[in-house]
Amino acid sequence: MRIAYLEDDKVQSAVMKEWLENEGFTCRAFDNADAFMRELRHETYDLLIMDWELPGKSGVEVLSWLRQEREWDLPVFFITHRDGETDIVEALEKGADDYLTKPVNREIMLARVKALVRRHSNRRESLEVGAFQLFKESKLLLLRGESVEMTEKEFQLAWMLFSNLGRLLSRDHLLESIWGFGPGLMTRTVDTHISRLRRKLSLTPEHGWRLKAVYHQGYRLEQLEETG
């Protein structure tokens, strides 16, 4: 689970990052809105945590930009000193999913993060999309009722793509989530597995699918038509 955290208080940021990483999350911290927004233009995350009061752009301005120009479904958790009722209402109305006021209690913060993850991540044990059926525990993928032979990593990649249908996933996101590699690693691992999946599962326009490479960013699986 990848988290991007926007907080200009370096002490608070270091503490929160440690708490999250001790729970098994991958957390990258940013201390200004511009750097955070640049990152979100080419990288993908599972959850964003942000402060309101920041140098330059405010957290609410970043949230408005995110909802208007990037992703609506990406969960956003505000953690801030601002505790007025109108502040909370404004953040929620502009697209925040949860709101916590400082000082932060570790257990409450982690419980809120895990609740957001449960609500927004795909918790299903099976998926059915068009002619495909995927079963998470057994790592079984069926295409029109026939089992497709796959390695464990190929299945994990297929599960991630199908459960994020239409969403861009960066190479670093895929490398961290499936292979456990750190960001910035130069490797053709993802590209090689994508090519295998495209071939094995016929993820091509003539079969109603597009497994699209987005230059310098990552991959997006798109359903062009209902497959049956």
C-alpha positions as CSV (number, residue, x, y, z in Angstrom):
1,M,0.0,0.0,0.0
2,R,1.6,3.3,-1.2
3,I,0.9,6.5,0.7
4,A,2.0,10.0,-0.2
5,Y,2.1,12.4,2.7
6,L,2.1,16.2,2.5
7,E,3.2,17.9,5.7
8,D,5.6,20.9,6.1
9,D,6.4,20.2,9.8
10,K,9.4,17.9,9.4
11,V,9.2,16.5,12.9
12,Q,5.5,15.6,12.5
13,S,6.2,14.2,9.1
14,A,9.1,12.0,10.3
15,V,7.0,10.6,13.2
16,M,4.0,9.9,11.0
17,K,6.1,8.2,8.3
18,E,7.7,6.0,10.9
19,W,4.3,5.0,12.3
20,L,3.0,4.1,8.9
21,E,6.0,2.2,7.8
22,N,6.1,0.2,11.0
23,E,2.6,-0.9,10.0
24,G,3.8,-2.2,6.7
25,F,2.8,0.8,4.5
26,T,5.1,2.5,2.0
27,C,5.1,6.2,2.7
28,R,6.8,9.0,0.8
29,A,6.7,12.4,2.5
30,F,6.6,15.9,0.9
31,D,7.0,19.2,2.6
32,N,5.5,21.5,-0.1
33,A,2.5,21.4,-2.3
34,D,4.3,22.0,-5.6
35,A,6.5,19.0,-5.1
36,F,3.6,16.9,-4.0
37,M,1.5,17.9,-7.1
38,R,4.5,17.2,-9.5
39,E,4.7,13.8,-8.0
40,L,1.0,13.1,-8.5
41,R,1.3,14.0,-12.2
42,H,3.5,11.0,-12.9
43,E,3.2,8.7,-9.9
44,T,0.3,6.7,-8.5
45,Y,-0.6,6.1,-4.9
46,D,-3.3,4.2,-2.9
47,L,-3.9,6.9,-0.3
48,L,-3.0,10.6,0.2
49,I,-2.6,12.2,3.6
50,M,-2.2,16.0,3.8
51,D,-2.1,19.0,6.0
52,W,-4.2,22.1,5.4
53,E,-1.9,24.9,6.3
54,L,1.1,24.8,4.0
55,P,3.5,27.3,2.5
56,G,2.3,28.4,-0.9
57,K,-0.8,26.4,-1.9
58,S,-3.1,25.2,0.9
59,G,-4.1,21.6,1.3
60,V,-7.7,22.4,0.2
61,E,-6.2,24.0,-3.0
62,V,-4.3,20.8,-3.7
63,L,-7.4,18.7,-3.0
64,S,-9.5,20.8,-5.5
65,W,-6.8,20.3,-8.1
66,L,-6.7,16.6,-7.5
67,R,-10.4,16.1,-7.8
68,Q,-10.8,18.3,-10.8
69,E,-7.7,17.3,-12.8
70,R,-6.4,13.9,-11.6
71,E,-8.4,11.2,-9.7
72,W,-11.7,11.4,-8.0
73,D,-11.6,7.9,-6.4
74,L,-8.2,8.2,-4.7
75,P,-8.8,8.5,-1.0
76,V,-7.6,11.6,0.8
77,F,-7.2,12.0,4.6
78,F,-6.8,15.4,6.1
79,I,-4.7,15.8,9.3
80,T,-4.5,19.4,10.4
81,H,-4.7,21.8,13.3
82,R,-7.9,23.4,11.8
83,D,-10.8,22.1,13.9
84,G,-13.6,24.5,13.1
85,E,-16.9,23.0,11.9
86,T,-16.8,25.1,8.7
87,D,-13.2,23.9,7.9
88,I,-14.2,20.2,8.3
89,V,-17.3,20.7,6.2
90,E,-15.3,22.5,3.5
91,A,-12.7,19.8,3.2
92,L,-15.3,17.0,3.1
93,E,-17.4,18.9,0.5
94,K,-14.3,19.4,-1.7
95,G,-13.6,15.7,-1.7
96,A,-11.7,14.7,1.5
97,D,-12.6,11.2,2.7
98,D,-11.7,11.7,6.4
99,Y,-10.5,14.4,8.7
100,L,-8.5,14.3,11.9
101,T,-7.3,17.2,14.0
102,K,-3.9,17.5,15.6
103,P,-2.3,16.6,17.9
104,V,-2.4,13.1,16.4
105,N,-3.0,10.0,18.4
106,R,-1.1,7.1,16.8
107,E,-3.7,4.4,17.3
108,I,-6.6,6.6,16.1
109,M,-4.6,7.7,13.1
110,L,-3.7,4.2,12.1
111,A,-7.2,2.9,12.6
112,R,-8.5,5.7,10.4
113,V,-5.9,4.9,7.7
114,K,-6.8,1.2,7.8
115,A,-10.5,2.0,7.6
116,L,-9.9,4.1,4.5
117,V,-7.8,1.4,2.9
118,R,-10.6,-1.2,3.6
119,R,-13.2,1.1,2.0
120,H,-11.3,2.0,-1.1
121,S,-9.1,-0.9,-1.8
122,N,-10.5,-4.0,-3.5
123,R,-11.2,-6.4,-0.7
124,R,-13.0,-8.9,-2.8
125,E,-11.6,-12.4,-3.1
126,S,-12.8,-12.7,-6.7
127,L,-13.3,-10.5,-9.7
128,E,-15.5,-11.0,-12.8
129,V,-14.8,-8.6,-15.7
130,G,-16.2,-9.4,-19.1
131,A,-15.0,-12.9,-20.0
132,F,-12.5,-13.0,-17.1
133,Q,-12.8,-14.4,-13.7
134,L,-10.1,-14.1,-11.1
135,F,-9.9,-15.9,-7.7
136,K,-7.4,-14.2,-5.4
137,E,-6.7,-17.0,-2.8
138,S,-6.2,-19.8,-5.4
139,K,-4.5,-17.4,-7.9
140,L,-6.7,-18.8,-10.6
141,L,-7.7,-16.9,-13.7
142,L,-10.4,-18.1,-16.1
143,L,-11.0,-16.8,-19.6
144,R,-14.4,-17.9,-20.8
145,G,-14.4,-20.6,-18.2
146,E,-11.0,-22.0,-19.2
147,S,-8.0,-21.8,-16.8
148,V,-5.1,-19.7,-18.0
149,E,-1.6,-21.0,-16.9
150,M,0.1,-18.2,-15.1
151,T,3.0,-17.6,-12.7
152,E,2.3,-16.1,-9.3
153,K,3.6,-12.7,-10.4
154,E,1.6,-12.7,-13.6
155,F,-1.5,-13.4,-11.6
156,Q,-0.8,-10.6,-9.1
157,L,-0.2,-8.2,-12.0
158,A,-3.5,-9.3,-13.6
159,W,-5.3,-8.9,-10.4
160,M,-4.0,-5.4,-9.8
161,L,-4.8,-4.3,-13.4
162,F,-8.3,-5.7,-13.4
163,S,-9.1,-4.3,-9.9
164,N,-7.9,-0.9,-11.1
165,L,-9.6,-1.0,-14.5
166,G,-9.2,2.3,-16.3
167,R,-6.8,3.7,-13.8
168,L,-3.2,4.5,-14.6
169,L,-0.7,2.5,-12.5
170,S,2.9,3.7,-12.5
171,R,5.8,1.3,-13.0
172,D,7.1,2.1,-9.5
173,H,3.7,1.4,-8.0
174,L,3.6,-2.0,-9.7
175,L,7.2,-2.8,-8.8
176,E,6.6,-1.9,-5.1
177,S,3.2,-3.6,-4.8
178,I,4.1,-6.9,-6.6
179,W,7.8,-7.3,-6.5
180,G,8.7,-5.3,-3.4
181,F,11.3,-3.2,-5.2
182,G,12.0,0.4,-4.1
183,P,11.2,3.4,-6.4
184,G,13.4,4.4,-9.2
185,L,14.8,0.9,-10.0
186,M,15.7,0.6,-13.7
187,T,14.3,-2.7,-14.7
188,R,12.3,-4.2,-17.6
189,T,10.5,-6.6,-15.2
190,V,7.1,-4.8,-15.4
191,D,7.3,-4.3,-19.2
192,T,8.2,-8.0,-19.7
193,H,5.3,-9.2,-17.5
194,I,2.9,-6.7,-19.2
195,S,3.8,-8.2,-22.6
196,R,3.2,-11.7,-21.4
197,L,-0.2,-10.8,-20.0
198,R,-1.2,-9.0,-23.2
199,R,-0.4,-12.1,-25.2
200,K,-1.8,-14.7,-22.8
201,L,-5.0,-12.9,-22.1
202,S,-5.5,-11.4,-25.6
203,L,-5.7,-7.9,-24.1
204,T,-5.9,-6.3,-27.5
205,P,-8.4,-4.0,-29.3
206,E,-9.7,-6.7,-31.5
207,H,-10.7,-8.6,-28.3
208,G,-12.2,-5.5,-26.7
209,W,-9.3,-4.5,-24.5
210,R,-6.3,-2.1,-24.5
211,L,-3.4,-2.6,-22.1
212,K,-1.9,0.8,-22.7
213,A,1.6,2.0,-22.0
214,V,1.6,5.7,-20.9
215,Y,5.0,7.2,-21.8
216,H,7.3,7.7,-18.8
217,Q,4.5,6.8,-16.4
218,G,3.1,3.3,-16.4
219,Y,0.2,1.2,-17.7
220,R,-3.6,1.4,-17.8
221,L,-6.0,-1.5,-18.7
222,E,-9.0,-0.3,-20.6
223,Q,-12.2,-2.2,-21.6
224,L,-13.2,-1.0,-25.0
225,E,-16.4,-3.1,-25.1
226,E,-18.1,-5.8,-23.2
227,T,-16.3,-9.1,-23.8
228,G,-18.3,-12.3,-23.6
